[in-house]
């Protein structure tokens, strides 16, 4: 766990350094040549890249260590021989006959006895014991002692395998963090100075609206979305709304621009740096309907909805195995970690891998959760799905419903996470409907998806929360309004923004 904690601290520090570097650059007045030189040769960027290589090297070292074993090695079998021989044969009057005159045959019979115990097959064990019965004067005692030594070594093997799994989990985390740090290094100095004509026009038009601009910086992103940082203040003690400033920037940029959500609402006589981004094409509203399993006070389902950077709307739904407080805690951990990782800039796939290895490191046997992630790009309407053991998701469009299914395993079960991804284009008026297993399990066996589509088409509400309630009420009617499992229906509706 120490490597994981150190890695998270370092990546957090690097993200802070990136933001600090951008803030410092935003306050400087450099020529384009000076800026480009700073980007290419800045020592901090090189230092981050070295950190990334170090973590990747450490991960490769872990991957190069011995992997798990399902059977005892010959060395472990020899150790069992030694222990049993010391306890059973050292004082036996026939030891010379067994281990000197017929040593090879005795060794082979003892070896077969151990391997038969390891196989767990009763018929093979009886056969091996029968062969040993004709060779040893104390066959039952020898078998019992051999069995005890075998299970002692088997327990050691299980513990060693668990340590190997934990080591591989840490190695996977270090690899993903190394990739993230490389991305941070590339993204460390992506702020550039705008074209001189553009900057002059912007300063002139804002001055007419009583805004004095000190510095202008643009964020150069491959996706092509415009992002502008302005260090500015109002003139003559006036208060200027940020929406008025955004309107002027929109005219100059020839596209709708808006202040970021964390920006201030008004501008006063003090200089402030404000981040403006290209206005999103879509907006999204969401709601949820849920019910707890009968005789349980806490639902094992947890969900989260949030607007992340770059106009990505995140929906995450997790169903903890079983029900009650334990299931709730397990799914809560999954949802919180996914939200934190994606908010920190990790991709959905990387976040899923990190959550899976984190659950494996906890070592809670039999505790695992489903993972259902939807991210909607509010600029393009593209929705990306990632499912690990999750129930079917539905898309409602006018008089048509599409099902997005998965056959993958839940997180926390296996070392290499089993997940499935797909994408769909959403349009104005579409609804995303995510559910947990308890919802579909309440429907007729073998007809779950078909019945769910029919239910969705029967509910005509345009409010996401009311749509979710209507769906849940109709599902409950199929099980006499008795919830045999936790049920959650999470709904999000997509609409175009008015320009």
VEXDREN-2710 file (C-alpha; in Angstrom, 1 decimal):
% VEXDREN-2710
k/r/px/py/pz
1/UNK/0.0/0.0/0.0
2/UNK/3.0/2.4/0.5
3/UNK/3.7/2.6/-3.2
4/UNK/0.0/3.4/-3.9
5/UNK/0.0/6.2/-1.3
6/UNK/3.3/7.7/-2.5
7/UNK/2.1/7.5/-6.1
8/UNK/-1.2/9.3/-5.4
9/UNK/0.7/12.0/-3.4
10/UNK/3.1/12.6/-6.3
11/UNK/0.4/12.8/-9.0
12/UNK/-1.6/15.2/-6.8
13/UNK/1.5/17.3/-6.4
14/UNK/2.1/17.3/-10.2
15/UNK/-1.4/18.4/-10.9
16/UNK/-1.0/21.3/-8.4
17/UNK/2.3/22.2/-10.1
18/UNK/0.6/22.3/-13.5
19/UNK/-2.1/24.6/-12.3
20/UNK/0.5/26.8/-10.5
21/UNK/2.6/27.0/-13.7
22/UNK/-0.4/28.1/-15.7
23/UNK/-1.3/30.8/-13.2
24/UNK/2.3/32.1/-13.2
25/UNK/2.4/32.1/-16.9
26/UNK/-0.9/34.0/-17.1
27/UNK/0.7/36.9/-15.2
28/UNK/3.7/37.2/-17.5
29/UNK/4.2/39.2/-20.7
30/UNK/6.3/37.1/-23.0
31/UNK/6.8/37.0/-26.7
32/UNK/5.7/34.0/-28.7
33/UNK/9.3/32.9/-29.2
34/UNK/10.0/33.1/-25.5
35/UNK/6.8/31.2/-24.7
36/UNK/7.7/28.4/-27.1
37/UNK/11.2/28.1/-25.7
38/UNK/9.7/27.9/-22.2
39/UNK/7.4/25.1/-23.2
40/UNK/10.1/23.0/-24.8
41/UNK/12.9/23.4/-22.3
42/UNK/11.2/24.1/-19.0
43/UNK/13.0/22.0/-16.3
44/UNK/9.7/21.2/-14.4
45/UNK/8.3/19.5/-17.5
46/UNK/11.5/17.3/-17.7
47/UNK/11.2/16.6/-14.0
48/UNK/7.6/15.3/-14.3
49/UNK/8.7/13.1/-17.2
50/UNK/11.4/11.6/-15.0
51/UNK/8.9/10.9/-12.3
52/UNK/6.7/9.1/-14.9
53/UNK/9.7/7.0/-16.1
54/UNK/10.6/6.1/-12.5
55/UNK/7.1/4.9/-11.7
56/UNK/7.0/2.9/-14.9
57/UNK/10.3/1.3/-14.1
58/UNK/9.0/0.4/-10.6
59/UNK/5.9/-1.1/-12.1
60/UNK/8.0/-3.2/-14.6
61/UNK/10.1/-4.5/-11.7
62/UNK/6.9/-5.7/-9.9
63/UNK/5.6/-7.3/-13.1
64/UNK/8.9/-9.1/-13.5
65/UNK/8.6/-10.8/-10.1
66/UNK/7.2/-14.4/-9.8
67/UNK/3.6/-14.9/-10.6
68/UNK/1.0/-16.8/-8.7
69/UNK/1.1/-20.6/-8.5
70/UNK/-1.8/-23.0/-8.3
71/UNK/0.2/-26.0/-7.3
72/UNK/3.0/-26.8/-4.8
73/UNK/6.5/-26.6/-6.3
74/UNK/8.9/-29.5/-6.1
75/UNK/10.8/-27.6/-3.5
76/UNK/7.7/-27.4/-1.3
77/UNK/7.1/-31.1/-1.8
78/UNK/10.7/-31.8/-0.7
79/UNK/10.0/-29.7/2.4
80/UNK/7.0/-31.8/3.2
81/UNK/9.1/-35.0/2.8
82/UNK/11.7/-33.6/5.1
83/UNK/9.2/-32.7/7.9
84/UNK/7.3/-36.0/7.7
85/UNK/10.4/-38.1/7.5
86/UNK/11.8/-36.3/10.5
87/UNK/8.6/-36.9/12.6
88/UNK/7.6/-40.4/11.4
89/UNK/10.6/-42.2/10.0
90/UNK/13.6/-41.2/12.1
91/UNK/12.5/-43.5/15.0
92/UNK/10.9/-46.2/12.8
93/UNK/12.7/-49.6/12.8
94/UNK/12.0/-50.1/9.1
95/UNK/13.5/-46.8/8.0
96/UNK/16.5/-48.4/6.3
97/UNK/14.3/-50.8/4.4
98/UNK/12.0/-48.0/3.2
99/UNK/14.5/-45.2/2.4
100/UNK/17.7/-47.1/1.6
101/UNK/16.8/-50.5/0.1
102/UNK/13.6/-49.2/-1.6
103/UNK/14.3/-45.5/-1.5
104/UNK/13.2/-44.7/-5.1
105/UNK/9.9/-46.6/-4.8
106/UNK/9.2/-45.1/-1.4
107/UNK/9.9/-41.6/-2.7
108/UNK/7.6/-42.1/-5.7
109/UNK/4.8/-43.4/-3.6
110/UNK/5.1/-40.6/-1.1
111/UNK/5.2/-38.1/-4.0
112/UNK/2.0/-39.6/-5.6
113/UNK/0.3/-39.4/-2.2
114/UNK/1.0/-35.7/-1.8
115/UNK/-0.1/-34.9/-5.4
116/UNK/-3.3/-37.0/-4.9
117/UNK/-4.1/-34.9/-1.7
118/UNK/-3.4/-31.8/-3.7
119/UNK/-5.8/-32.9/-6.5
120/UNK/-8.7/-33.3/-4.0
121/UNK/-10.0/-36.4/-5.9
122/UNK/-11.2/-39.0/-3.5
123/UNK/-10.6/-41.9/-5.9
124/UNK/-7.0/-40.9/-6.5
125/UNK/-6.4/-40.4/-2.8
126/UNK/-7.8/-43.9/-2.0
127/UNK/-5.6/-45.4/-4.7
128/UNK/-2.5/-43.6/-3.4
129/UNK/-3.3/-44.6/0.2
130/UNK/-3.7/-48.2/-0.9
131/UNK/-0.3/-48.3/-2.5
132/UNK/1.2/-46.8/0.6
133/UNK/-0.6/-49.3/2.8
134/UNK/1.6/-52.2/1.6
135/UNK/4.9/-50.3/2.2
136/UNK/4.5/-48.5/5.6
137/UNK/4.0/-50.1/9.0
138/UNK/2.1/-46.9/10.1
139/UNK/0.3/-45.9/7.0
140/UNK/-2.6/-44.0/8.7
141/UNK/-0.3/-42.0/10.9
142/UNK/2.0/-41.2/7.9
143/UNK/-1.0/-40.1/5.8
144/UNK/-2.3/-37.9/8.6
145/UNK/1.0/-36.2/9.1
146/UNK/1.5/-35.8/5.4
147/UNK/-1.9/-34.2/5.1
148/UNK/-1.2/-31.8/7.9
149/UNK/2.1/-30.7/6.4
150/UNK/0.5/-30.4/3.0
151/UNK/-2.2/-28.1/4.2
152/UNK/0.3/-26.0/6.1
153/UNK/2.3/-25.5/2.8
154/UNK/-0.9/-25.0/0.9
155/UNK/-1.9/-22.2/3.3
156/UNK/1.5/-20.6/2.7
157/UNK/0.9/-20.9/-1.0
158/UNK/-2.4/-19.1/-0.7
159/UNK/-0.9/-16.3/1.3
160/UNK/2.0/-15.9/-1.2
161/UNK/-0.5/-15.8/-4.0
162/UNK/-2.5/-13.1/-2.2
163/UNK/0.7/-11.0/-1.8
164/UNK/1.4/-11.5/-5.5
165/UNK/-2.1/-10.3/-6.4
166/UNK/-1.5/-7.2/-4.2
167/UNK/1.8/-6.6/-5.8
168/UNK/0.3/-6.8/-9.3
169/UNK/-2.5/-4.5/-8.2
170/UNK/0.1/-1.9/-7.1
171/UNK/2.1/-2.4/-10.3
172/UNK/-1.0/-1.8/-12.4
173/UNK/-1.7/1.4/-10.4
174/UNK/1.9/2.6/-10.9
175/UNK/1.6/2.0/-14.6
176/UNK/-1.6/4.0/-14.9
177/UNK/-0.2/6.8/-12.8
178/UNK/2.9/6.8/-15.0
179/UNK/0.7/7.3/-18.0
180/UNK/-1.2/10.1/-16.3
181/UNK/2.1/11.8/-15.3
182/UNK/3.2/11.7/-18.9
183/UNK/0.0/13.3/-20.0
184/UNK/0.5/16.0/-17.2
185/UNK/4.0/16.7/-18.6
186/UNK/2.6/17.1/-22.1
187/UNK/-0.2/19.3/-20.8
188/UNK/2.0/21.3/-18.4
189/UNK/2.5/24.4/-20.6
190/UNK/-0.3/24.4/-23.2
191/UNK/-1.3/28.0/-22.6
192/UNK/-0.3/30.2/-25.5
193/UNK/-0.5/33.9/-26.4
194/UNK/-3.3/34.7/-28.9
195/UNK/-2.8/36.4/-32.2
196/UNK/-2.0/40.1/-31.8
197/UNK/-5.0/41.3/-33.9
198/UNK/-7.3/39.1/-31.9
199/UNK/-5.9/40.4/-28.6
200/UNK/-6.1/44.1/-29.8
201/UNK/-9.7/43.7/-30.9
202/UNK/-10.7/42.0/-27.6
203/UNK/-9.0/44.7/-25.5
204/UNK/-10.7/47.5/-27.5
205/UNK/-14.2/46.1/-27.3
206/UNK/-14.0/45.3/-23.6
207/UNK/-12.7/48.8/-22.9
208/UNK/-15.9/50.1/-24.4
209/UNK/-17.7/48.1/-21.7
210/UNK/-15.6/49.6/-19.0
211/UNK/-13.2/46.6/-18.7
212/UNK/-9.4/47.0/-18.6
213/UNK/-7.5/43.9/-19.7
214/UNK/-4.1/43.2/-18.4
215/UNK/-3.2/39.8/-19.9
216/UNK/-4.8/37.5/-22.4
217/UNK/-3.9/33.8/-22.7
218/UNK/-5.5/31.0/-24.7
219/UNK/-5.5/27.3/-23.9
220/UNK/-4.5/25.3/-27.0
221/UNK/-6.4/22.0/-27.0
222/UNK/-6.5/19.3/-29.6
223/UNK/-10.3/19.0/-29.4
224/UNK/-10.5/22.6/-30.8
225/UNK/-12.7/24.0/-28.0
226/UNK/-11.7/27.6/-27.3
227/UNK/-10.6/28.5/-23.8
228/UNK/-9.4/32.0/-22.8
229/UNK/-7.9/33.3/-19.6
230/UNK/-8.3/37.1/-19.0
231/UNK/-6.7/39.0/-16.3
232/UNK/-8.8/42.1/-16.0
233/UNK/-10.7/44.7/-13.8
234/UNK/-13.5/47.1/-14.2
235/UNK/-12.9/50.8/-14.9
236/UNK/-13.9/53.7/-12.6
237/UNK/-15.1/51.5/-9.8
238/UNK/-18.0/50.0/-11.8
239/UNK/-19.3/46.5/-11.5
240/UNK/-19.5/44.6/-14.7
241/UNK/-21.3/41.2/-14.9
242/UNK/-19.4/38.3/-16.2
243/UNK/-22.1/37.5/-18.7
244/UNK/-21.6/40.9/-20.3
245/UNK/-17.9/40.2/-20.6
246/UNK/-18.7/36.7/-22.1
247/UNK/-21.0/38.3/-24.6
248/UNK/-18.2/40.6/-25.9
249/UNK/-15.7/37.6/-26.1
250/UNK/-18.3/35.7/-28.0
251/UNK/-18.5/38.4/-30.7
252/UNK/-14.7/38.4/-31.1
253/UNK/-14.4/34.6/-31.1
254/UNK/-17.4/34.2/-33.4
255/UNK/-18.8/31.5/-31.1
256/UNK/-20.7/31.4/-27.9
257/UNK/-18.4/31.7/-24.9
258/UNK/-19.2/31.6/-21.1
259/UNK/-17.3/31.9/-17.9
260/UNK/-16.4/28.6/-16.2
261/UNK/-18.6/27.5/-13.3
262/UNK/-16.0/28.3/-10.7
263/UNK/-15.6/31.9/-11.9
264/UNK/-16.9/35.0/-10.1
265/UNK/-20.2/36.6/-11.2
266/UNK/-19.1/40.2/-11.4
267/UNK/-15.9/42.2/-12.0
268/UNK/-14.8/45.0/-9.7
269/UNK/-11.8/47.4/-9.6
270/UNK/-9.3/44.6/-8.5
271/UNK/-7.5/42.5/-11.1
272/UNK/-8.8/38.9/-11.4
273/UNK/-8.0/36.1/-13.8
274/UNK/-11.1/34.6/-15.2
275/UNK/-11.4/31.4/-17.3
276/UNK/-13.8/31.5/-20.3
277/UNK/-14.8/28.4/-22.2
278/UNK/-16.8/27.7/-25.4
279/UNK/-20.4/27.4/-24.5
280/UNK/-21.8/23.8/-24.5
281/UNK/-24.3/22.8/-27.1
282/UNK/-26.4/20.7/-24.8
283/UNK/-27.6/20.8/-21.2
284/UNK/-28.6/17.8/-19.1
285/UNK/-31.1/17.3/-16.3
286/UNK/-31.2/14.2/-14.1
287/UNK/-33.3/12.6/-11.4
288/UNK/-33.5/9.3/-9.6
289/UNK/-36.1/6.9/-8.1
290/UNK/-35.1/4.2/-5.7
291/UNK/-36.4/1.8/-3.1
292/UNK/-34.7/-0.3/-0.5
293/UNK/-35.1/-4.1/-0.2
294/UNK/-37.8/-5.2/2.2
295/UNK/-36.6/-5.5/5.8
296/UNK/-33.5/-3.5/5.0
297/UNK/-32.9/0.1/6.2
298/UNK/-30.1/1.0/3.9
299/UNK/-29.8/0.6/0.1
300/UNK/-26.8/-1.3/-1.3
301/UNK/-27.0/0.9/-4.4
302/UNK/-25.1/4.2/-4.8
303/UNK/-25.0/6.7/-7.6
304/UNK/-23.4/10.1/-8.6
305/UNK/-24.1/12.7/-11.2
306/UNK/-21.7/15.6/-11.8
307/UNK/-20.4/18.0/-14.5
308/UNK/-16.7/17.5/-15.0
309/UNK/-14.1/19.5/-16.9
310/UNK/-14.2/19.8/-20.7
311/UNK/-18.0/19.6/-20.6
312/UNK/-18.2/16.0/-19.6
313/UNK/-21.3/15.0/-17.6
314/UNK/-20.6/11.9/-15.5
315/UNK/-23.2/9.4/-14.3
316/UNK/-22.0/6.5/-12.2
317/UNK/-24.2/3.8/-10.7
318/UNK/-22.9/0.9/-8.5
319/UNK/-24.7/-2.0/-6.9
320/UNK/-23.0/-3.6/-3.9
321/UNK/-23.2/-7.3/-3.7
322/UNK/-25.9/-8.4/-1.3
323/UNK/-27.9/-5.8/0.6
324/UNK/-27.7/-3.6/3.7
325/UNK/-24.9/-1.6/5.2
326/UNK/-22.0/-3.7/3.9
327/UNK/-23.2/-3.6/0.3
328/UNK/-23.8/0.2/0.7
329/UNK/-20.3/0.8/1.9
330/UNK/-18.8/-1.2/-1.0
331/UNK/-20.8/0.5/-3.7
332/UNK/-20.1/3.9/-2.0
333/UNK/-16.4/3.4/-2.3
334/UNK/-16.7/2.5/-6.0
335/UNK/-18.8/5.6/-6.8
336/UNK/-16.6/8.0/-4.8
337/UNK/-13.3/6.7/-6.2
338/UNK/-14.7/6.9/-9.8
339/UNK/-15.8/10.5/-9.3
340/UNK/-12.5/11.5/-7.7
341/UNK/-10.3/9.8/-10.4
342/UNK/-12.3/11.3/-13.3
343/UNK/-12.4/14.7/-11.7
344/UNK/-8.6/14.5/-11.4
345/UNK/-8.3/14.0/-15.1
346/UNK/-8.0/10.2/-15.4
347/UNK/-9.9/8.5/-18.2
348/UNK/-12.8/6.2/-17.5
349/UNK/-10.8/3.1/-18.3
350/UNK/-7.9/4.2/-16.1
351/UNK/-10.3/5.0/-13.3
352/UNK/-12.0/1.6/-13.6
353/UNK/-8.6/-0.2/-13.4
354/UNK/-7.5/1.8/-10.4
355/UNK/-10.8/1.2/-8.6
356/UNK/-10.6/-2.6/-9.3
357/UNK/-7.0/-2.9/-8.0
358/UNK/-8.0/-0.8/-4.9
359/UNK/-10.8/-3.2/-4.1
360/UNK/-8.4/-6.2/-4.5
361/UNK/-5.9/-4.5/-2.2
362/UNK/-8.6/-4.3/0.5
363/UNK/-8.7/-8.0/0.6
364/UNK/-12.3/-8.3/1.6
365/UNK/-13.2/-11.8/0.4
366/UNK/-16.6/-12.0/-1.3
367/UNK/-17.1/-8.3/-1.4
368/UNK/-17.4/-6.7/-4.9
369/UNK/-19.6/-4.3/-6.7
370/UNK/-20.9/-3.5/-10.2
371/UNK/-19.7/-0.4/-12.0
372/UNK/-21.8/1.4/-14.5
373/UNK/-20.4/4.6/-16.0
374/UNK/-21.9/7.0/-18.6
375/UNK/-20.1/10.1/-19.7
376/UNK/-22.0/12.5/-22.0
377/UNK/-20.0/15.1/-24.0
378/UNK/-22.2/18.2/-23.8
379/UNK/-20.5/19.7/-26.8
380/UNK/-21.1/16.8/-29.2
381/UNK/-23.8/14.7/-27.6
382/UNK/-21.6/11.6/-27.7
383/UNK/-22.3/9.2/-24.8
384/UNK/-19.6/6.7/-23.7
385/UNK/-20.5/3.7/-21.7
386/UNK/-18.3/1.6/-19.4
387/UNK/-19.9/-1.5/-17.7
388/UNK/-18.4/-4.0/-15.3
389/UNK/-21.0/-6.4/-14.1
390/UNK/-23.7/-3.7/-14.6
391/UNK/-27.3/-4.1/-15.6
392/UNK/-28.6/-3.0/-19.0
393/UNK/-28.9/0.8/-19.8
394/UNK/-31.6/2.1/-22.0
395/UNK/-31.9/5.1/-24.4
396/UNK/-35.3/6.5/-25.0
397/UNK/-35.8/8.5/-28.2
398/UNK/-39.3/9.5/-29.3
399/UNK/-41.1/6.2/-29.8
400/UNK/-38.1/4.0/-29.8
401/UNK/-35.9/2.4/-27.0
402/UNK/-32.4/1.0/-27.3
403/UNK/-30.8/-1.4/-24.8
404/UNK/-27.0/-1.2/-24.0
405/UNK/-26.1/-4.6/-22.4
406/UNK/-23.0/-6.2/-20.9
407/UNK/-21.8/-9.6/-19.8
408/UNK/-18.7/-8.5/-17.9
409/UNK/-17.8/-9.3/-14.3
410/UNK/-18.1/-6.9/-11.3
411/UNK/-15.1/-5.0/-10.0
412/UNK/-13.0/-6.5/-7.2
413/UNK/-13.3/-10.1/-8.5
414/UNK/-10.3/-10.6/-10.8
415/UNK/-6.9/-9.1/-11.2
416/UNK/-7.5/-7.9/-14.8
417/UNK/-10.7/-6.0/-14.7
418/UNK/-13.4/-7.3/-17.1
419/UNK/-15.3/-4.3/-18.6
420/UNK/-17.0/-3.5/-21.8
421/UNK/-17.2/-0.1/-23.5
422/UNK/-19.4/1.4/-26.3
423/UNK/-20.6/4.7/-27.5
424/UNK/-23.8/6.2/-28.8
425/UNK/-24.8/9.6/-30.3
426/UNK/-27.5/11.3/-28.3
427/UNK/-29.9/14.0/-29.7
428/UNK/-32.2/16.7/-28.4
429/UNK/-34.9/15.1/-26.2
430/UNK/-33.2/11.8/-25.6
431/UNK/-33.3/10.1/-22.2
432/UNK/-30.6/7.9/-20.6
433/UNK/-32.1/5.3/-18.2
434/UNK/-29.6/3.4/-15.9
435/UNK/-30.9/0.7/-13.5
436/UNK/-29.5/-1.8/-11.0
437/UNK/-30.0/-5.6/-11.2
438/UNK/-32.9/-5.4/-8.7
439/UNK/-35.0/-3.6/-11.2
440/UNK/-34.6/-6.1/-14.1
441/UNK/-34.8/-9.1/-11.8
442/UNK/-38.3/-8.1/-10.8
443/UNK/-39.5/-8.5/-14.4
444/UNK/-40.6/-11.8/-16.1
445/UNK/-37.7/-14.2/-16.5
446/UNK/-36.2/-14.2/-19.9
447/UNK/-38.2/-11.1/-20.9
448/UNK/-36.5/-8.5/-18.8
449/UNK/-35.2/-6.2/-21.5
450/UNK/-38.3/-6.5/-23.7
451/UNK/-40.6/-5.8/-20.7
452/UNK/-38.4/-2.9/-19.6
453/UNK/-38.6/-1.3/-23.1
454/UNK/-42.4/-1.6/-22.9
455/UNK/-42.5/0.0/-19.5
456/UNK/-40.3/2.9/-20.6
457/UNK/-42.6/3.6/-23.6
458/UNK/-45.6/3.7/-21.3
459/UNK/-44.2/6.6/-19.2
460/UNK/-44.6/9.9/-21.0
461/UNK/-43.2/12.4/-18.5
462/UNK/-40.5/14.8/-19.7
463/UNK/-39.1/15.4/-16.2
464/UNK/-36.3/12.9/-15.5
465/UNK/-37.3/12.4/-11.8
466/UNK/-40.9/11.8/-12.7
467/UNK/-39.9/9.4/-15.5
468/UNK/-37.8/7.4/-13.1
469/UNK/-40.7/7.2/-10.6
470/UNK/-43.1/6.1/-13.3
471/UNK/-40.7/3.3/-14.4
472/UNK/-40.1/2.1/-10.8
473/UNK/-43.8/2.1/-10.0
474/UNK/-44.6/-0.1/-13.0
475/UNK/-41.7/-2.5/-12.2
476/UNK/-42.9/-2.9/-8.6
477/UNK/-46.3/-4.0/-10.0
478/UNK/-44.7/-7.1/-11.4
479/UNK/-43.5/-8.2/-7.9
480/UNK/-46.7/-7.3/-5.9
481/UNK/-45.0/-4.1/-4.7
482/UNK/-42.5/-6.1/-2.6
483/UNK/-38.9/-5.2/-3.3
484/UNK/-36.9/-8.4/-3.2
485/UNK/-33.7/-6.4/-3.8
486/UNK/-32.5/-2.8/-3.8
487/UNK/-33.9/-1.0/-6.9
488/UNK/-32.5/2.2/-8.4
489/UNK/-33.6/4.0/-11.6
490/UNK/-31.3/6.9/-12.7
491/UNK/-32.6/9.1/-15.5
492/UNK/-30.9/11.9/-17.5
493/UNK/-32.5/14.0/-20.2
494/UNK/-30.5/15.9/-22.9
495/UNK/-31.7/19.2/-24.5
496/UNK/-30.1/21.7/-26.8
497/UNK/-29.1/25.0/-25.2
498/UNK/-30.8/28.1/-26.5
499/UNK/-28.3/30.5/-28.0
END
